[in-house]
Amino acid sequence: MLDSNKPWEFLVGQAIAQLEVAQTPKAHSLQDYLGAKAVEHLIN
């Protein structure tokens, strides 16, 4: 990812699109940083 010429917003969008939701998110995971409410809005 660091070698990409794409804007960071694109890369974050790609990461969110590939997000696999877990019942108990791992510490320091993207799901953990976004929070349950944000993840719920993104996937529904």
N, C-alpha and C positions, 0 to 999 in steps of 0.2 A: 504494500500500500504506500509506503514512503516514496517509492519511485514513480508514483502516479502523477500525471499532470492534471488530473481532474480536481475540481474544487473540493474542499473538505466536506461541504454539504452533500455532495454526491456520495462520498465514501461513507458518511454517517447514514445516509438513506439506504445504502446497500447493506450495511450492518444491521439496521433495523429490519429490513426486509427479510433477512436471514435469521432473525431472532427466533429461537426455540424457547417457548415459555415453559418454565418449570414451576411446580407447586411451591418449592422452596428455592428461590434463586441463590446461586453461589455468591459469596461475598466478593465485591468488586467486579461483578459481571455487569454487562450492559443493562440487563433487566433490573438488577439491584440499583444501579445509578438512576435509571429512568423512574423507578417506583411503580408500584402496582397500579395506581390510577392511570398513569400515562400509558403503560403497557396495555391495559384494558381498552383504552380509547384507540390505540394504534391497531389492535388486532380485531376490533369489532367494527 
